[in-house]
Amino acid sequence: MLRWLIALLILANLLMFTVMRGMFGPLPAAGAREPHHLLQQVHPEALATRALGPDEAFDQPRVGGPAPAANVQSTPIGQ
């Protein structure tokens, strides 16, 4: 029984070796699977930045500024 298991494992290894060497064609991960994504990439020269106005920046954190106060209401716990 152990001979059959070893023979089966050797055959499985040989099969995987032939698959990885490209005997049955190229692997799916070998090339670009989704080439249309290359056309959708963002080009940095096409990006433009603009400053936020006060009406747009009400929920944006300020770097270096104080942390906003938490809107939490508390009551003493009754014993």
C-alpha positions in Angstrom: 0.0 0.0 0.0 2.9 2.4 0.8 4.3 1.7 -2.7 1.1 2.9 -4.3 1.1 6.1 -2.2 4.7 6.8 -3.1 4.0 6.1 -6.8 1.0 8.4 -6.7 2.9 11.2 -5.1 5.7 10.9 -7.7 3.1 11.0 -10.5 1.5 14.1 -8.9 4.9 15.8 -8.7 5.6 15.0 -12.3 2.2 16.3 -13.3 2.8 19.6 -11.4 6.3 19.9 -12.9 4.9 19.7 -16.4 2.1 22.2 -15.6 4.6 24.7 -14.1 6.9 24.3 -17.1 4.1 25.4 -19.4 3.5 22.0 -21.1 -0.3 22.6 -21.2 0.0 26.3 -22.1 0.8 29.4 -20.2 -0.3 29.8 -16.6 -3.1 32.3 -16.0 -0.8 34.3 -13.7 1.9 34.5 -16.4 0.6 37.5 -18.2 -1.7 40.5 -17.9 -5.1 39.1 -17.0 -6.9 42.4 -17.1 -5.1 44.7 -19.6 -8.0 47.2 -19.6 -6.9 48.3 -16.1 -3.8 49.8 -17.7 -5.9 52.2 -19.7 -7.7 53.3 -16.5 -4.7 54.3 -14.6 -4.5 57.8 -13.2 -2.0 60.1 -14.8 -0.4 62.5 -12.3 -0.1 65.2 -14.9 -3.9 65.2 -15.3 -4.6 65.8 -11.6 -5.2 69.2 -10.2 -5.5 70.2 -6.6 -7.6 73.0 -5.2 -8.1 74.5 -1.7 -11.1 73.6 0.3 -13.4 76.4 1.3 -14.7 76.8 4.9 -18.1 75.3 3.9 -16.4 72.2 2.5 -13.8 71.7 5.3 -16.0 71.6 8.4 -15.4 67.9 9.0 -11.7 67.8 8.0 -9.1 67.5 10.8 -6.6 70.2 11.1 -3.0 69.0 11.3 -1.3 70.6 14.3 -4.5 72.0 15.7 -6.3 71.0 18.8 -8.4 67.8 18.8 -12.1 68.5 18.6 -14.1 68.1 21.7 -16.2 64.9 21.7 -19.9 65.4 21.7 -20.6 63.0 24.6 -23.2 63.3 27.3 -22.6 61.6 30.7 -24.6 61.0 33.8 -23.6 59.6 37.1 -24.2 55.8 37.6 -26.8 55.1 40.2 -25.9 52.6 42.8 
